[in-house]
Amino acid sequence: MLRICLLITLFIPAHLAQAQKDSLQKELKNEVALMQFDQALRSLNLLYANDKESEYYLLTSAYCYENLGQSKKAQEQYEALILVNDSHNIAKVKLASLYKNQGLYRPALDLYSQLLKADRSNAYYHKQKAQISLQLSDVQGALFSSQDALTYSPHDVEAIFGLAKIYLEVRYYRATDSLVDLALKLEPNNIPVRILGANSAYRQENYTIVKEHIEENFRISKDSTAYQLKLLGIADFHLKKYAASIHCLERMILKEDPSELIYNYLGLAYFETQQYAESEKAFTKALRKAISDKTGAYYSYIGLNQYHQQNYTMAVISFEESFHFKKDPLIYYYIARSYDEQFADKKPAQKYYERFLATSREADDAYTNFSKERLSQFKTADHFKKVKSDE
């Protein structure tokens, strides 16, 4: 009887320990499912206090650390798991994703290459390789991986989009547009795909298509990004919809500090609508930001706006600055016109009309004909002055 009691006493603690372990395992599953990752880690450490190299411990703790935003600890756990089991592909997938997110592209690429050896037909791995190759400026590698991804998953819009971006970068516009059309058949309301299509059309100067893509995006989503407003504003300008262009570009400026290019187009659109004061302001801002070779053109347009506002003195100054950067004979014509309009003494105007005719290559255009006509009128006026003085 004593022996039986002793045996019961010995077995009860072991039974209780197993019950506690079962309870902890159940709690752990619930904690992970409920995303209570701190509590899950505490349960893991209790369950695997003496077995920290268990594959389940390493995988689950890595998953918890990853979701807690502790990437370094998650990375260490996944790396430890791969050391324990080099064929643990789940750990490799997770670790590759972590590497990629941290900008560790080479080790991420190596892991996806390993994974593809085990599963060549996995489109996801090919797609990830393509994205990483682009980050490493390996356009050819990205192209091949994107094509492989679409071979195994031809309706993957993300892969189609990725390949279209590569084709756009290498200026293979026909292939880009074909892939954009394919993606839009699969997902008609995909805004990034339409932006890519608009970008391709913009580079090809097909402004009608740019306008169609961006306006459809605005219909799908009421939000209008600065980049889309820029594309639409420039497209409207080239389609001679100047008021619409001004509207888009002014809205774009409210969202983002504009470049020289935007102020250039805005100045041109205002000029075309004869809003000379606004045009002058826009070109002055373009001039302040100028990093291109258009400085002379900006001064020229500033001068033209001042001329149209009958501010001839400032117009002459602007035209002279323009000629410093841009040796355009037509600038002589506008300097002559400014002097002609402002002063009764026509000698300065005459000098610049003559300079224009001497340097212009156009033998018969409106500017040349007007200059010749004005010089003829000056000579006639001088002749009458001389006759009158002789009397």
C-alpha positions as CSV (number, residue, x, y, z in Angstrom):
1,M,0.0,0.0,0.0
2,L,2.8,2.4,0.9
3,R,4.5,1.6,-2.5
4,I,1.3,2.5,-4.4
5,C,1.0,5.8,-2.6
6,L,4.6,6.6,-3.3
7,L,4.1,5.9,-7.0
8,I,1.0,8.2,-7.1
9,T,3.0,10.9,-5.4
10,L,5.8,10.6,-8.0
11,F,3.4,10.7,-11.0
12,I,1.2,13.6,-9.9
13,P,3.9,16.4,-10.5
14,A,4.7,15.0,-13.9
15,H,1.0,15.0,-14.8
16,L,0.7,18.6,-13.6
17,A,3.8,19.7,-15.6
18,Q,2.3,18.3,-18.8
19,A,-1.0,19.9,-18.1
20,Q,0.7,23.2,-17.6
21,K,2.7,22.8,-20.8
22,D,-0.5,22.0,-22.8
23,S,-2.2,25.1,-21.3
24,L,0.8,27.3,-22.2
25,Q,0.8,25.9,-25.8
26,K,-2.9,26.7,-26.1
27,E,-2.3,30.2,-24.7
28,L,0.6,30.7,-27.1
29,K,-1.5,29.9,-30.1
30,N,-4.2,32.3,-29.0
31,E,-1.7,35.0,-28.3
32,V,-0.1,34.7,-31.7
33,A,-3.6,34.6,-33.3
34,L,-4.6,37.7,-31.4
35,M,-1.3,39.4,-32.2
36,Q,-0.3,39.6,-28.5
37,F,3.3,39.2,-29.4
38,D,4.9,40.3,-26.2
39,Q,2.9,37.8,-24.2
40,A,3.6,35.1,-26.9
41,L,7.3,35.6,-26.4
42,R,6.9,35.1,-22.6
43,S,5.0,31.9,-23.2
44,L,7.6,30.7,-25.7
45,N,10.5,31.4,-23.3
46,L,8.7,29.4,-20.6
47,L,7.9,26.5,-22.9
48,Y,11.4,26.3,-24.5
49,A,13.5,27.4,-21.6
50,N,15.9,24.5,-22.2
51,D,15.5,24.2,-25.9
52,K,16.2,27.6,-27.5
53,E,17.4,25.9,-30.7
54,S,14.1,24.3,-31.4
55,E,12.9,25.1,-35.0
56,Y,9.4,26.0,-33.7
57,Y,10.9,28.3,-31.0
58,L,13.2,30.1,-33.5
59,L,10.5,30.5,-36.2
60,T,7.8,31.7,-33.8
61,S,10.0,34.0,-31.8
62,A,11.3,35.5,-35.1
63,Y,7.7,36.0,-36.3
64,C,6.9,37.8,-33.0
65,Y,9.9,40.0,-33.1
66,E,9.2,40.9,-36.7
67,N,5.7,42.0,-35.9
68,L,6.9,44.0,-32.9
69,G,9.1,46.0,-35.2
70,Q,12.3,44.5,-33.8
71,S,13.8,43.6,-37.1
72,K,17.4,42.9,-35.9
73,K,16.2,40.3,-33.4
74,A,13.9,38.7,-36.0
75,Q,16.7,38.6,-38.4
76,E,19.0,36.9,-35.8
77,Q,16.3,34.2,-35.1
78,Y,15.7,33.5,-38.8
79,E,19.5,33.2,-39.4
80,A,19.8,30.8,-36.4
81,L,17.0,28.7,-37.8
82,I,18.7,28.4,-41.2
83,L,21.9,27.3,-39.5
84,V,19.9,24.6,-37.7
85,N,18.1,23.6,-40.9
86,D,19.5,24.9,-44.2
87,S,16.4,23.6,-46.1
88,H,13.9,25.6,-44.0
89,N,12.5,27.7,-46.9
90,I,9.9,29.5,-44.7
91,A,12.8,31.0,-42.8
92,K,14.5,31.9,-46.0
93,V,11.5,33.6,-47.4
94,K,11.0,35.6,-44.2
95,L,14.6,36.5,-43.9
96,A,14.9,37.6,-47.6
97,S,11.9,39.9,-47.1
98,L,13.6,41.4,-44.0
99,Y,16.9,41.9,-45.9
100,K,15.1,43.6,-48.8
101,N,13.2,46.0,-46.4
102,Q,16.4,47.0,-44.8
103,G,18.2,47.6,-48.1
104,L,20.4,44.6,-47.8
105,Y,19.8,43.7,-51.4
106,R,22.8,41.3,-52.1
107,P,21.9,38.8,-49.3
108,A,18.2,39.1,-50.2
109,L,19.0,38.3,-53.8
110,D,21.2,35.3,-52.7
111,L,18.3,33.9,-50.6
112,Y,15.8,34.2,-53.5
113,S,18.3,32.5,-55.8
114,Q,18.5,29.6,-53.3
115,L,14.7,29.4,-53.1
116,L,14.4,29.2,-56.8
117,K,16.7,26.2,-56.9
118,A,14.1,24.4,-54.8
119,D,11.1,25.9,-56.7
120,R,12.0,27.2,-60.2
121,S,8.3,27.8,-61.1
122,N,7.6,30.2,-58.1
123,A,6.6,33.4,-59.8
124,Y,6.8,35.3,-56.4
125,Y,10.5,34.6,-56.1
126,H,11.2,35.7,-59.7
127,K,9.2,38.9,-59.0
128,Q,11.2,39.7,-55.9
129,K,14.5,39.0,-57.7
130,A,13.4,41.5,-60.4
131,Q,12.6,44.2,-57.9
132,I,15.9,43.7,-56.1
133,S,17.9,43.6,-59.3
134,L,16.4,47.0,-60.2
135,Q,17.6,48.4,-56.8
136,L,21.1,47.1,-57.7
137,S,20.9,48.8,-61.2
138,D,21.0,45.4,-62.9
139,V,18.4,46.2,-65.5
140,Q,19.1,43.1,-67.6
141,G,18.7,40.8,-64.5
142,A,15.5,42.6,-63.6
143,L,14.2,42.1,-67.2
144,F,14.9,38.4,-67.2
145,S,13.4,37.8,-63.7
146,S,10.3,39.8,-64.6
147,Q,9.8,37.8,-67.8
148,D,10.2,34.6,-65.8
149,A,7.7,35.8,-63.2
150,L,5.1,36.4,-66.0
151,T,5.9,33.0,-67.6
152,Y,4.7,31.3,-64.4
153,S,2.0,33.9,-63.5
154,P,0.8,35.7,-66.6
155,H,-2.0,37.5,-64.8
156,D,0.1,38.9,-62.0
157,V,-0.6,42.7,-62.4
158,E,2.3,43.6,-60.0
159,A,4.7,41.6,-62.2
160,I,3.2,43.1,-65.4
161,F,3.7,46.6,-63.9
162,G,7.3,45.8,-62.9
163,L,8.2,44.7,-66.4
164,A,6.4,47.7,-67.9
165,K,8.5,50.0,-65.7
166,I,11.7,48.3,-67.0
167,Y,10.7,48.7,-70.6
168,L,9.9,52.4,-70.0
169,E,13.4,52.9,-68.5
170,V,15.0,51.4,-71.6
171,R,12.6,53.5,-73.8
172,Y,10.9,50.4,-75.3
173,Y,7.6,52.3,-75.5
174,R,5.6,49.9,-77.6
175,A,6.2,47.1,-75.1
176,T,5.5,49.4,-72.2
177,D,2.2,50.5,-73.7
178,S,1.2,46.9,-74.5
179,L,1.8,45.8,-70.9
180,V,-0.1,48.8,-69.6
181,D,-3.1,47.9,-71.7
182,L,-2.9,44.3,-70.5
183,A,-2.7,45.4,-66.8
184,L,-5.7,47.7,-67.3
185,K,-7.8,44.9,-68.8
186,L,-7.1,42.9,-65.6
187,E,-7.5,45.9,-63.3
188,P,-9.2,48.9,-65.0
189,N,-9.0,51.0,-61.8
190,N,-5.3,50.5,-61.1
191,I,-4.0,54.1,-60.6
192,P,-0.3,53.4,-60.6
193,V,-0.6,51.5,-63.9
194,R,-2.4,54.5,-65.4
195,I,0.3,56.9,-64.1
196,L,2.9,54.6,-65.8
197,G,0.9,54.7,-69.0
198,A,0.6,58.5,-68.8
199,N,4.4,58.7,-68.2
200,S,5.1,56.6,-71.3
201,A,2.7,58.8,-73.4
202,Y,4.3,62.0,-72.0
203,R,7.8,60.8,-73.1
204,Q,6.4,60.1,-76.5
205,E,4.7,63.5,-76.6
206,N,1.3,61.8,-77.0
207,Y,-0.5,64.4,-74.9
208,T,-4.0,63.2,-75.7
209,I,-3.2,59.8,-74.1
210,V,-1.6,61.5,-71.1
211,K,-4.8,63.5,-70.6
212,E,-7.0,60.4,-70.9
213,H,-5.0,58.5,-68.3
214,I,-4.8,61.2,-65.7
215,E,-8.4,62.3,-66.0
216,E,-9.5,58.7,-65.6
217,N,-7.4,58.5,-62.5
218,F,-9.1,61.6,-61.2
219,R,-12.5,60.0,-61.9
220,I,-11.5,56.9,-60.0
221,S,-10.0,58.7,-57.1
222,K,-10.8,62.3,-56.1
223,D,-7.2,62.8,-54.9
224,S,-4.9,64.5,-57.3
225,T,-1.2,64.1,-56.7
226,A,1.3,66.8,-57.7
227,Y,2.9,64.6,-60.2
228,Q,-0.4,63.9,-62.0
229,L,-1.3,67.6,-62.0
230,K,2.1,68.3,-63.5
231,L,1.6,65.8,-66.4
232,L,-1.9,67.0,-67.0
233,G,-1.0,70.6,-66.9
234,I,1.8,70.1,-69.4
235,A,-0.4,68.0,-71.6
236,D,-3.1,70.6,-71.6
237,F,-0.5,73.3,-72.6
238,H,0.6,71.2,-75.6
239,L,-3.1,70.6,-76.6
240,K,-3.5,74.4,-76.5
241,K,-5.9,74.2,-73.5
242,Y,-4.1,77.1,-71.8
243,A,-6.7,77.9,-69.1
244,A,-6.9,74.3,-68.1
245,S,-3.1,74.1,-68.0
246,I,-2.9,77.2,-65.7
247,H,-5.5,75.6,-63.4
248,C,-3.6,72.3,-63.1
249,L,-0.2,73.9,-62.6
250,E,-1.4,76.4,-60.1
251,R,-3.0,73.5,-58.1
252,M,0.3,71.6,-58.4
253,I,2.2,74.5,-56.9
254,L,-0.1,74.4,-53.8
255,K,1.0,70.8,-53.2
256,E,4.7,70.9,-54.0
257,D,7.6,73.3,-54.5
258,P,7.7,73.5,-58.3
259,S,10.7,73.1,-60.5
260,E,12.0,75.5,-63.2
261,L,10.0,73.5,-65.8
262,I,6.7,74.1,-64.1
263,Y,7.2,77.9,-63.9
264,N,8.3,77.8,-67.6
265,Y,5.1,76.2,-68.7
266,L,3.0,78.4,-66.4
267,G,4.7,81.5,-67.8
268,L,4.0,80.3,-71.4
269,A,0.4,79.5,-70.6
270,Y,-0.2,82.9,-69.1
271,F,1.6,84.5,-72.1
272,E,-0.7,82.7,-74.5
273,T,-3.8,84.0,-72.6
274,Q,-2.3,87.5,-72.6
275,Q,-2.0,87.6,-68.8
276,Y,1.3,89.4,-69.1
277,A,1.8,90.4,-65.5
278,E,1.3,86.8,-64.3
279,S,3.5,85.5,-67.1
280,E,6.3,87.8,-66.1
281,K,6.0,86.6,-62.5
282,A,6.2,83.0,-63.5
283,F,9.2,83.5,-65.8
284,T,11.0,85.5,-63.0
285,K,10.5,82.5,-60.7
286,A,11.7,80.1,-63.4
287,L,14.8,82.3,-63.7
288,R,15.5,82.0,-60.0
289,K,15.4,78.2,-60.2
290,A,17.2,78.0,-63.6
291,I,19.6,75.1,-63.8
292,S,19.0,74.4,-67.5
293,D,20.2,76.3,-70.6
294,K,17.0,78.3,-70.8
295,T,18.1,81.4,-68.9
296,G,18.2,83.4,-72.1
297,A,14.7,82.3,-73.1
298,Y,13.3,83.3,-69.6
299,Y,14.8,86.8,-69.9
300,S,13.4,87.0,-73.4
301,Y,9.8,86.2,-72.2
302,I,10.2,88.5,-69.3
303,G,11.1,91.2,-71.8
304,L,8.1,90.4,-74.0
305,N,5.7,90.6,-71.0
306,Q,7.2,93.9,-70.1
307,Y,6.9,95.1,-73.7
308,H,3.2,94.1,-73.8
309,Q,2.7,96.0,-70.5
310,Q,4.3,99.0,-72.2
311,N,7.2,99.0,-69.7
312,Y,9.7,99.6,-72.5
313,T,12.7,100.6,-70.4
314,M,12.6,97.4,-68.4
315,A,11.9,95.4,-71.5
316,V,15.1,96.7,-73.1
317,I,17.1,95.6,-70.0
318,S,15.5,92.2,-70.1
319,F,16.1,91.7,-73.8
320,E,19.8,92.7,-73.4
321,E,20.2,90.2,-70.6
322,S,18.6,87.6,-72.8
323,F,21.0,88.3,-75.6
324,H,23.9,87.8,-73.2
325,F,22.8,84.1,-72.8
326,K,21.1,83.5,-76.2
327,K,22.5,85.2,-79.3
328,D,19.1,85.3,-81.1
329,P,18.9,88.1,-83.7
330,L,15.1,88.4,-83.0
331,I,16.1,90.0,-79.7
332,Y,17.5,93.0,-81.7
333,Y,14.1,93.3,-83.3
334,Y,12.3,93.6,-79.9
335,I,14.9,96.0,-78.6
336,A,14.3,98.1,-81.7
337,R,10.5,97.9,-81.1
338,S,10.9,98.9,-77.5
339,Y,12.9,102.0,-78.4
340,D,10.6,102.7,-81.3
341,E,7.5,102.7,-79.0
342,Q,9.1,104.8,-76.2
343,F,11.2,107.5,-77.8
344,A,10.5,110.2,-80.4
345,D,14.2,110.0,-81.3
346,K,14.3,107.0,-83.6
347,K,18.1,106.7,-83.9
348,P,18.3,103.9,-81.2
349,A,15.4,102.0,-82.8
350,Q,17.0,102.4,-86.3
351,K,20.3,101.1,-85.0
352,Y,18.7,97.9,-83.7
353,Y,16.5,97.4,-86.7
354,E,19.6,97.5,-88.8
355,R,21.4,95.0,-86.5
356,F,18.4,92.7,-86.8
357,L,18.4,92.8,-90.6
358,A,22.2,92.3,-90.7
359,T,22.1,89.2,-88.5
360,S,18.8,87.6,-89.3
361,R,18.8,84.7,-91.8
362,E,15.1,85.2,-92.7
363,A,14.8,87.1,-96.0
364,D,11.0,87.4,-96.0
365,D,9.0,87.1,-92.8
366,A,6.9,89.5,-90.7
367,Y,9.7,90.7,-88.5
368,T,12.0,91.4,-91.5
369,N,9.3,93.1,-93.5
370,F,8.3,95.3,-90.6
371,S,11.9,96.3,-89.9
372,K,12.5,97.2,-93.5
373,E,9.2,99.2,-93.6
374,R,10.1,101.1,-90.4
375,L,13.6,101.9,-91.7
376,S,12.1,103.2,-94.9
377,Q,9.7,105.4,-92.9
378,F,12.6,106.8,-90.8
379,K,14.5,107.7,-94.0
380,T,11.3,109.4,-95.4
381,A,10.8,111.3,-92.2
382,D,14.5,112.4,-92.2
383,H,14.2,113.5,-95.8
384,F,11.2,115.7,-95.0
385,K,13.1,117.2,-92.0
386,K,16.0,118.0,-94.2
387,V,13.8,119.7,-96.9
388,K,12.0,121.7,-94.2
389,S,15.3,122.9,-92.7
390,D,16.6,123.9,-96.2
391,E,13.6,126.1,-96.7
